[in-house]
Amino acid sequence: MGMNIGSDSTTEDEGIVDINTTPLIDVMLVLLIMLIITIPLQTHSVSIDLPQGNPPPSTAPDPVVDTVAIDFDNTITWNGEPVAGDADLQARFRDAAAQPVQPEMHIHPDRLASYKVVAKVLADAQRLGVSKLGIMGSDQFMDAQ
């Protein structure tokens, strides 16, 4: 009866270097269960009764569009007519904002127009109550890049 107390080898016991797959299997099973639970929820459909036929023609008149253009030399025109000054521009904005059906305002700045003038026109329009406002012609700025 012999018992091996010591080792003839000078090396120490080596640890197990295999990957512990138990946590990986646990995570995989949890993901599988979540997938099994959520798949039936995605396959349900809701049936909606949509109206059939042709809608009646619109009775609303075409929207009025006012165009405010700012040229390269910072001159402002309203629907092609030159604006005399700041007071005239503000009076036109006030008149447009006071109408029962407010017209759309399209501001069309030139590429070489001063930012200060464009910003002032936008600020005046907002301050005087113009709510339907858009800047047109932004495609001209895309070409410069």
trRosetta pair geometry for C-beta under 8 A, 3 or more apart (Angstrom, degrees):
i j d omega theta_ij theta_ji phi_ij phi_ji
4 7 7.3 58 161 -86 110 58
11 14 7.4 -5 149 -46 119 94
14 17 7.6 -36 156 -28 106 105
19 24 8.0 27 143 -11 115 138
20 23 6.6 53 116 9 101 95
21 24 5.0 -60 -159 46 62 117
21 25 5.8 64 144 -26 86 101
22 25 5.9 -55 -146 36 30 109
22 26 6.5 33 154 -21 63 105
23 26 5.4 -52 -148 34 36 116
23 27 6.4 35 156 -18 67 103
24 27 5.9 -53 -149 36 32 108
24 28 6.3 32 152 -19 64 108
25 28 5.5 -54 -146 38 33 114
25 29 6.3 33 156 -20 66 105
26 29 5.9 -58 -150 35 28 109
26 30 6.5 27 154 -18 64 106
27 30 5.8 -55 -150 36 32 111
27 31 6.4 30 154 -16 66 106
28 31 5.8 -56 -148 39 31 109
28 32 6.2 33 153 -22 65 108
29 32 5.5 -52 -144 36 32 114
29 33 6.4 33 156 -19 65 104
30 33 5.9 -54 -149 36 30 110
30 34 6.5 30 152 -18 64 106
31 34 5.7 -54 -147 37 33 111
31 35 6.3 35 154 -21 65 106
32 35 5.7 -54 -148 36 30 113
32 36 6.4 31 153 -19 64 106
33 36 5.7 -53 -146 36 32 112
33 37 6.4 30 155 -18 65 107
34 37 5.8 -57 -148 37 31 110
34 38 6.2 15 161 -9 67 113
35 38 6.2 -63 -138 43 26 100
35 39 6.3 36 164 -35 64 105
36 39 6.4 -45 -143 18 24 114
37 40 7.6 -69 -178 29 31 98
37 41 7.7 19 143 -11 63 113
38 41 5.5 -59 -158 36 50 116
38 42 6.5 44 153 -21 77 106
39 42 6.0 -61 -152 33 35 108
39 43 6.8 27 158 -20 67 109
40 43 5.9 -61 -149 33 37 110
40 44 7.4 48 157 -35 65 94
41 44 6.4 -45 -163 9 36 112
63 103 6.9 134 172 -142 83 63
63 104 5.6 52 147 -9 128 112
64 101 7.6 113 18 109 110 105
64 103 3.8 -65 93 -115 101 111
64 104 7.1 172 88 24 51 72
65 103 6.4 179 -92 178 18 104
65 104 4.9 -22 -111 69 73 103
65 105 7.9 157 -160 -92 60 17
65 106 5.9 19 -176 -7 106 116
66 78 6.7 -12 -178 -168 106 89
66 79 5.9 -71 -147 -53 70 104
66 96 6.1 -84 13 -111 159 139
66 103 5.1 85 -11 114 100 135
66 104 7.2 178 27 86 67 50
66 105 5.4 -22 71 -109 98 65
66 106 7.1 177 88 25 46 73
67 78 7.5 151 83 -160 53 41
67 79 5.7 112 47 -87 81 53
67 80 7.8 48 74 -30 113 68
67 105 8.0 146 -97 -163 25 52
67 106 4.8 -24 -109 71 72 104
67 107 7.9 155 -162 -90 55 22
67 108 6.0 4 -170 -1 102 120
67 136 7.6 -44 -133 30 99 145
68 76 6.5 -10 -174 -168 92 100
68 77 7.4 165 -155 83 46 48
68 78 5.7 -12 -104 -104 74 68
68 89 7.9 79 -138 -144 128 104
68 105 6.4 7 -1 -172 112 98
68 106 7.1 173 26 86 67 49
68 107 4.9 -21 71 -108 103 69
68 108 7.1 166 83 22 48 71
68 121 6.4 175 138 -177 140 135
68 125 7.9 -148 17 -72 161 131
69 76 7.2 156 81 -155 50 49
69 77 4.7 -8 57 57 100 97
69 80 7.9 45 16 -77 130 41
69 107 7.9 160 -86 -162 29 47
69 108 4.6 -23 -107 71 74 104
69 109 7.8 159 -161 -87 49 26
69 110 7.6 59 178 -42 88 87
70 74 6.6 -11 -174 -137 96 44
70 75 7.5 162 -153 77 51 37
70 76 5.6 -18 -100 -100 72 73
70 107 7.2 17 -8 -176 107 90
70 108 7.2 -180 22 89 68 53
70 109 4.4 -11 57 -117 116 69
70 110 6.0 -126 100 8 68 81
70 113 4.5 75 124 -135 109 156
70 117 5.9 156 -156 120 136 118
70 118 5.8 -157 54 -85 168 79
70 121 6.5 -137 -64 -13 130 157
71 74 6.9 -70 71 4 71 11
71 75 4.7 0 38 54 119 86
71 76 7.8 -146 8 -72 80 27
71 77 7.2 58 -31 -6 104 106
71 110 5.2 40 -158 -19 30 141
71 113 6.7 139 96 -84 22 104
72 110 4.6 -95 -62 120 63 151
72 111 7.3 -6 -97 60 95 66
72 112 3.9 28 -139 71 95 117
72 113 6.1 -111 -111 -62 31 63
74 113 5.9 124 -88 -146 61 79
74 114 5.2 2 -87 15 121 109
74 117 4.6 177 -143 -51 104 166
75 82 6.5 -38 172 -134 115 102
75 83 8.0 162 176 43 70 81
76 82 7.5 104 83 -157 53 59
76 83 4.4 -28 96 37 101 126
76 89 6.1 10 111 -90 152 130
76 117 7.5 -156 -60 174 106 118
76 121 6.7 166 -115 -92 135 130
77 80 5.8 0 161 -139 126 12
77 81 6.1 153 -163 70 84 29
77 82 5.4 -49 -103 -92 81 44
77 83 6.5 -167 -105 -12 24 84
78 81 5.5 -31 66 63 76 89
78 83 5.4 84 -15 -67 103 102
78 89 7.4 175 -54 -115 124 71
78 92 5.6 -68 -121 179 164 168
83 88 5.1 172 -172 100 81 118
83 89 4.9 50 180 -71 146 88
83 92 7.2 -96 -119 4 115 144
84 87 7.5 -37 88 65 104 86
84 88 4.1 107 45 -21 93 153
85 88 5.4 102 49 12 59 101
85 89 7.1 -114 109 -3 34 94
86 89 5.7 -57 -147 39 33 112
86 90 6.1 30 157 -17 68 108
86 124 7.7 -154 -158 -96 88 151
87 90 5.9 -56 -145 39 29 109
87 91 6.3 31 154 -21 64 106
88 91 5.7 -53 -147 34 30 112
88 92 6.5 29 154 -18 63 105
89 92 5.8 -56 -151 35 31 109
89 93 6.5 30 151 -17 65 105
89 121 7.1 -88 177 -120 143 84
89 124 6.4 45 124 125 112 160
90 93 5.6 -51 -146 37 35 112
90 94 6.3 39 153 -21 66 104
90 124 5.7 -106 -94 -167 82 124
90 128 6.2 173 -155 -73 76 147
91 94 5.6 -51 -148 35 32 114
91 95 6.4 33 153 -20 64 104
92 95 5.7 -50 -146 36 33 112
92 96 6.3 33 154 -19 64 106
93 96 5.7 -55 -147 37 31 111
93 97 6.2 26 156 -16 66 109
93 124 5.9 179 -12 137 168 97
93 125 5.4 -139 -132 -108 131 58
93 128 4.2 87 124 81 118 151
93 129 7.8 137 152 50 93 71
93 130 5.7 -82 -160 -37 94 122
94 97 5.9 -59 -144 39 29 107
94 98 6.2 25 157 -21 65 112
94 128 5.3 -95 -74 -171 65 125
94 129 7.6 67 -120 39 52 110
95 98 5.9 -60 -145 36 28 110
95 99 7.2 44 154 -40 60 93
96 99 6.2 -39 -162 3 34 114
96 102 6.6 73 157 -153 76 80
96 103 5.7 -81 -153 42 102 102
96 105 6.8 80 151 -71 156 112
96 130 6.0 21 101 -100 117 106
97 102 6.4 10 -128 -121 40 117
97 128 5.5 -168 -8 133 150 84
97 129 3.6 102 -168 90 146 104
97 130 5.2 -102 -77 -68 101 59
97 131 7.7 103 -127 -8 91 77
98 129 7.9 76 -55 85 57 140
99 102 5.7 140 71 -95 96 46
99 103 6.7 36 58 -14 151 84
102 130 7.1 161 -174 -139 129 60
102 131 6.2 72 100 43 163 93
102 132 5.5 154 113 12 111 115
103 132 7.0 -143 115 74 31 130
104 132 4.6 -89 -110 138 59 122
104 133 7.8 170 -166 -81 62 25
104 134 6.8 -4 -179 12 105 110
105 125 6.2 -171 113 -147 166 139
105 130 5.4 14 -7 179 147 137
105 132 6.2 133 13 97 77 72
105 133 4.7 -15 68 -110 111 68
105 134 7.0 160 87 25 61 63
106 134 5.5 -21 -110 73 65 94
106 135 7.8 120 -163 -124 59 14
106 136 4.6 22 -175 -19 107 129
107 118 7.4 119 157 -151 130 86
107 121 6.2 145 -134 121 134 128
107 122 6.7 -81 -9 -79 176 81
107 125 7.5 -116 -58 -24 129 158
107 133 6.9 17 -10 -171 109 92
107 134 7.1 -175 24 91 76 41
107 135 5.2 -34 72 -108 97 63
107 136 6.8 165 73 17 40 79
108 135 7.7 141 -88 -166 36 55
108 136 4.6 -32 -90 71 86 104
108 137 4.9 81 -148 -3 85 132
109 113 4.6 -121 -172 52 95 145
109 118 4.6 3 -95 -104 146 125
109 135 7.1 -19 8 -154 100 103
109 137 7.1 -161 54 75 53 124
110 113 4.4 117 56 -32 81 101
110 140 8.0 -64 -159 109 44 160
111 140 5.0 -117 -66 138 110 122
111 141 6.5 171 -118 -80 90 68
111 144 7.1 152 -157 -50 127 130
113 117 6.0 -102 173 68 100 122
113 118 5.8 101 119 -50 122 108
114 117 4.5 86 72 4 98 103
114 118 7.0 -172 93 -4 52 85
115 118 5.7 -59 -148 41 36 110
115 119 5.9 34 156 -19 71 109
116 119 5.9 -56 -144 39 26 109
116 120 6.3 27 155 -21 62 108
117 120 5.7 -54 -148 35 30 112
117 121 6.5 31 154 -19 64 103
118 121 5.9 -53 -150 34 31 110
118 122 6.5 29 153 -15 64 107
119 122 5.7 -55 -147 39 33 111
119 123 6.1 32 154 -20 66 108
120 123 5.7 -54 -143 38 31 110
120 124 6.2 33 156 -21 65 105
121 124 5.8 -53 -147 35 29 111
121 125 6.4 29 154 -19 63 106
122 125 5.8 -56 -149 35 30 111
122 126 6.4 24 156 -14 65 108
122 133 7.4 119 -138 164 77 144
122 135 8.0 -16 -92 -74 120 110
123 126 5.9 -57 -147 40 31 108
123 127 6.0 28 157 -19 67 112
124 127 5.8 -59 -141 40 28 109
124 128 6.0 12 165 -7 65 115
125 128 6.3 -67 -142 44 23 100
125 130 4.2 -54 -177 48 86 134
125 133 5.6 116 137 -105 139 142
126 130 6.8 -76 -77 57 30 84
126 133 7.3 -77 -71 4 75 164
130 133 5.4 86 127 -62 108 112
135 138 6.3 72 117 -56 103 104
137 140 5.4 -2 168 4 91 115
138 141 5.6 -47 -169 30 60 113
138 142 7.0 67 138 -27 73 97
139 142 5.4 -46 -156 23 46 118
139 143 7.3 52 151 -25 66 95
140 143 6.2 -45 -162 20 38 113
140 144 7.8 41 146 -23 60 99
141 144 5.9 -46 -163 20 46 115
141 145 7.9 48 149 -26 64 97
142 145 6.3 -51 -166 17 43 111
